[in-house]
């Protein structure tokens, strides 16, 4: 399973709830899922708060967080929604 995770407290809470549901499914169906976390929506540039968040997630789930992250650039995203076709 791939869980995309955007840095933030609400997102972290949602991921913890998702993991709890996955663990219940594993118990109910006697299954085992490989769980991986993909950090996404990471603003580009030197952002210590985001880097610290990612570091903490990697400490809690050391074998389940991809090294690759998906970046985000606000200017590009907001411009693309403003253009008409």
ROKETOR-490040 format. One record per residue: residue number from 0; x, y, z of N, C-alpha, C in turn; residue in three letters. Coordinates in steps of 0.05 Angstrom, whole numbers, plus 5000, padded with zeros to 4 digits. Example, Ala and Ser with C-alpha at 12.3 -4.5 7.8 and 13.67 -1.06 7.14 Angstrom:
BEGIN
+-----+------+------+------+------+------+------+------+------+------+------+
: seq :  n.x :  n.y :  n.z : ca.x : ca.y : ca.z :  c.x :  c.y :  c.z : type :
+-----+------+------+------+------+------+------+------+------+------+------+
:   0 : 5264 : 4886 : 5156 : 5246 : 4910 : 5156 : 5264 : 4934 : 5156 :  ALA :
:   1 : 5257 : 4955 : 5142 : 5273 : 4979 : 5143 : 5258 : 5001 : 5157 :  SER :
+-----+------+------+------+------+------+------+------+------+------+------+
***
This chain:
BEGIN
+-----+------+------+------+------+------+------+------+------+------+------+
: seq :  n.x :  n.y :  n.z : ca.x : ca.y : ca.z :  c.x :  c.y :  c.z : type :
+-----+------+------+------+------+------+------+------+------+------+------+
:   0 : 5017 : 4977 : 5000 : 5000 : 5000 : 5000 : 5018 : 5025 : 5000 :  UNK :
:   1 : 5009 : 5044 : 4985 : 5023 : 5070 : 4984 : 5006 : 5091 : 4997 :  UNK :
:   2 : 5017 : 5104 : 5017 : 5002 : 5125 : 5031 : 5016 : 5151 : 5025 :  UNK :
:   3 : 5003 : 5169 : 5010 : 5015 : 5195 : 5006 : 5011 : 5212 : 5031 :  UNK :
:   4 : 5032 : 5227 : 5039 : 5029 : 5243 : 5064 : 5040 : 5270 : 5059 :  UNK :
:   5 : 5023 : 5290 : 5062 : 5031 : 5318 : 5061 : 5038 : 5327 : 5089 :  UNK :
:   6 : 5059 : 5342 : 5093 : 5067 : 5351 : 5120 : 5045 : 5368 : 5133 :  UNK :
:   7 : 5037 : 5360 : 5156 : 5017 : 5375 : 5171 : 5005 : 5357 : 5193 :  UNK :
:   8 : 4995 : 5370 : 5214 : 4984 : 5355 : 5236 : 4958 : 5341 : 5229 :  UNK :
:   9 : 4940 : 5353 : 5214 : 4916 : 5340 : 5206 : 4921 : 5316 : 5188 :  UNK :
:  10 : 4940 : 5320 : 5170 : 4948 : 5298 : 5152 : 4961 : 5275 : 5167 :  UNK :
:  11 : 4977 : 5282 : 5187 : 4990 : 5261 : 5204 : 4968 : 5246 : 5219 :  UNK :
:  12 : 4949 : 5260 : 5230 : 4927 : 5247 : 5245 : 4912 : 5228 : 5226 :  UNK :
:  13 : 4907 : 5237 : 5202 : 4892 : 5221 : 5182 : 4908 : 5196 : 5175 :  UNK :
:  14 : 4935 : 5199 : 5173 : 4951 : 5175 : 5167 : 4951 : 5155 : 5190 :  UNK :
:  15 : 4952 : 5165 : 5214 : 4952 : 5147 : 5237 : 4925 : 5132 : 5238 :  UNK :
:  16 : 4903 : 5146 : 5232 : 4877 : 5132 : 5231 : 4876 : 5112 : 5208 :  UNK :
:  17 : 4888 : 5119 : 5185 : 4889 : 5100 : 5163 : 4905 : 5075 : 5170 :  UNK :
:  18 : 4927 : 5079 : 5183 : 4944 : 5056 : 5191 : 4929 : 5039 : 5211 :  UNK :
:  19 : 4914 : 5051 : 5229 : 4898 : 5035 : 5248 : 4877 : 5018 : 5233 :  UNK :
:  20 : 4865 : 5029 : 5213 : 4845 : 5014 : 5197 : 4859 : 4991 : 5182 :  UNK :
:  21 : 4882 : 4997 : 5171 : 4897 : 4976 : 5157 : 4905 : 4953 : 5175 :  UNK :
:  22 : 4913 : 4960 : 5200 : 4921 : 4939 : 5219 : 4896 : 4923 : 5227 :  UNK :
:  23 : 4873 : 4935 : 5229 : 4849 : 4920 : 5234 : 4842 : 4901 : 5211 :  UNK :
:  24 : 4845 : 4911 : 5187 : 4841 : 4894 : 5164 : 4860 : 4870 : 5164 :  UNK :
:  25 : 4885 : 4875 : 5170 : 4904 : 4853 : 5171 : 4896 : 4832 : 5192 :  UNK :
:  26 : 4886 : 4841 : 5215 : 4877 : 4822 : 5235 : 4852 : 4807 : 5227 :  UNK :
:  27 : 4833 : 4822 : 5216 : 4807 : 4810 : 5208 : 4810 : 4789 : 5186 :  UNK :
:  28 : 4828 : 4795 : 5167 : 4830 : 4778 : 5143 : 4856 : 4761 : 5143 :  UNK :
:  29 : 4870 : 4762 : 5166 : 4895 : 4748 : 5168 : 4913 : 4753 : 5144 :  UNK :
:  30 : 4916 : 4778 : 5138 : 4932 : 4786 : 5115 : 4955 : 4803 : 5125 :  UNK :
:  31 : 4974 : 4808 : 5107 : 4996 : 4825 : 5114 : 5001 : 4843 : 5090 :  UNK :
:  32 : 5001 : 4869 : 5095 : 5005 : 4889 : 5074 : 5032 : 4902 : 5077 :  UNK :
:  33 : 5045 : 4907 : 5055 : 5069 : 4923 : 5055 : 5061 : 4953 : 5053 :  UNK :
:  34 : 5068 : 4968 : 5073 : 5059 : 4996 : 5074 : 5083 : 5014 : 5069 :  UNK :
:  35 : 5080 : 5033 : 5050 : 5101 : 5053 : 5045 : 5088 : 5080 : 5045 :  UNK :
:  36 : 5104 : 5100 : 5054 : 5095 : 5127 : 5056 : 5110 : 5145 : 5036 :  UNK :
:  37 : 5096 : 5160 : 5021 : 5108 : 5178 : 5001 : 5102 : 5207 : 5010 :  UNK :
:  38 : 5122 : 5221 : 5017 : 5119 : 5249 : 5025 : 5114 : 5266 : 5000 :  UNK :
:  39 : 5091 : 5281 : 5000 : 5085 : 5297 : 4977 : 5077 : 5325 : 4986 :  UNK :
:  40 : 5074 : 5343 : 4966 : 5067 : 5371 : 4970 : 5088 : 5385 : 4988 :  UNK :
:  41 : 5113 : 5379 : 4983 : 5135 : 5391 : 4998 : 5144 : 5416 : 4983 :  UNK :
:  42 : 5141 : 5440 : 4995 : 5149 : 5464 : 4982 : 5179 : 5463 : 4975 :  UNK :
:  43 : 5186 : 5473 : 4953 : 5214 : 5474 : 4944 : 5229 : 5494 : 4960 :  UNK :
:  44 : 5255 : 5490 : 4961 : 5273 : 5509 : 4975 : 5280 : 5498 : 5003 :  UNK :
:  45 : 5295 : 5513 : 5017 : 5303 : 5505 : 5044 : 5281 : 5512 : 5064 :  UNK :
:  46 : 5266 : 5492 : 5072 : 5244 : 5495 : 5090 : 5248 : 5477 : 5115 :  UNK :
:  47 : 5261 : 5488 : 5135 : 5268 : 5471 : 5159 : 5245 : 5457 : 5172 :  UNK :
:  48 : 5222 : 5470 : 5174 : 5199 : 5458 : 5187 : 5190 : 5433 : 5172 :  UNK :
:  49 : 5190 : 5434 : 5145 : 5182 : 5411 : 5129 : 5203 : 5389 : 5131 :  UNK :
:  50 : 5228 : 5397 : 5130 : 5250 : 5377 : 5132 : 5249 : 5363 : 5159 :  UNK :
:  51 : 5243 : 5378 : 5181 : 5241 : 5366 : 5207 : 5218 : 5347 : 5209 :  UNK :
:  52 : 5195 : 5354 : 5196 : 5172 : 5336 : 5196 : 5179 : 5310 : 5182 :  UNK :
:  53 : 5192 : 5312 : 5159 : 5199 : 5288 : 5144 : 5219 : 5271 : 5161 :  UNK :
:  54 : 5238 : 5284 : 5174 : 5257 : 5270 : 5191 : 5243 : 5254 : 5213 :  UNK :
:  55 : 5223 : 5267 : 5226 : 5209 : 5253 : 5248 : 5193 : 5230 : 5237 :  UNK :
:  56 : 5180 : 5233 : 5214 : 5165 : 5210 : 5202 : 5184 : 5187 : 5197 :  UNK :
:  57 : 5207 : 5193 : 5186 : 5227 : 5172 : 5180 : 5237 : 5159 : 5206 :  UNK :
:  58 : 5238 : 5174 : 5228 : 5246 : 5162 : 5254 : 5224 : 5142 : 5264 :  UNK :
:  59 : 5199 : 5149 : 5260 : 5177 : 5132 : 5269 : 5173 : 5108 : 5251 :  UNK :
:  60 : 5177 : 5112 : 5225 : 5173 : 5090 : 5205 : 5198 : 5088 : 5188 :  UNK :
:  61 : 5220 : 5079 : 5199 : 5246 : 5080 : 5185 : 5247 : 5064 : 5159 :  UNK :
:  62 : 5233 : 5042 : 5158 : 5235 : 5025 : 5134 : 5211 : 5029 : 5115 :  UNK :
:  63 : 5195 : 5049 : 5120 : 5170 : 5051 : 5105 : 5167 : 5078 : 5091 :  UNK :
:  64 : 5186 : 5096 : 5093 : 5184 : 5122 : 5080 : 5204 : 5123 : 5057 :  UNK :
:  65 : 5192 : 5130 : 5033 : 5209 : 5132 : 5010 : 5229 : 5155 : 5013 :  UNK :
:  66 : 5253 : 5152 : 5002 : 5272 : 5174 : 5002 : 5264 : 5196 : 4983 :  UNK :
:  67 : 5250 : 5189 : 4962 : 5241 : 5209 : 4943 : 5216 : 5223 : 4954 :  UNK :
:  68 : 5215 : 5249 : 4949 : 5192 : 5265 : 4957 : 5181 : 5279 : 4932 :  UNK :
:  69 : 5156 : 5286 : 4933 : 5144 : 5301 : 4911 : 5142 : 5330 : 4919 :  UNK :
:  70 : 5155 : 5347 : 4904 : 5155 : 5375 : 4910 : 5130 : 5390 : 4901 :  UNK :
:  71 : 5129 : 5415 : 4909 : 5106 : 5432 : 4903 : 5116 : 5460 : 4901 :  UNK :
:  72 : 5107 : 5474 : 4880 : 5115 : 5502 : 4878 : 5089 : 5518 : 4875 :  UNK :
:  73 : 5083 : 5534 : 4895 : 5057 : 5548 : 4896 : 5052 : 5565 : 4872 :  UNK :
:  74 : 5072 : 5579 : 4862 : 5068 : 5597 : 4839 : 5059 : 5581 : 4814 :  UNK :
:  75 : 5070 : 5558 : 4810 : 5062 : 5542 : 4786 : 5033 : 5532 : 4790 :  UNK :
:  76 : 5027 : 5522 : 4814 : 5000 : 5511 : 4819 : 4979 : 5532 : 4817 :  UNK :
:  77 : 4984 : 5556 : 4828 : 4963 : 5577 : 4827 : 4960 : 5588 : 4799 :  UNK :
:  78 : 4981 : 5590 : 4784 : 4980 : 5601 : 4757 : 4964 : 5582 : 4739 :  UNK :
:  79 : 4968 : 5556 : 4742 : 4954 : 5537 : 4725 : 4924 : 5537 : 4730 :  UNK :
:  80 : 4915 : 5544 : 4753 : 4886 : 5545 : 4759 : 4874 : 5572 : 4749 :  UNK :
:  81 : 4891 : 5591 : 4744 : 4881 : 5618 : 4736 : 4878 : 5620 : 4706 :  UNK :
:  82 : 4893 : 5604 : 4690 : 4892 : 5606 : 4662 : 4866 : 5594 : 4651 :  UNK :
:  83 : 4854 : 5608 : 4632 : 4830 : 5597 : 4619 : 4838 : 5585 : 4592 :  UNK :
:  84 : 4821 : 5568 : 4583 : 4827 : 5554 : 4557 : 4810 : 5565 : 4535 :  UNK :
+-----+------+------+------+------+------+------+------+------+------+------+
***
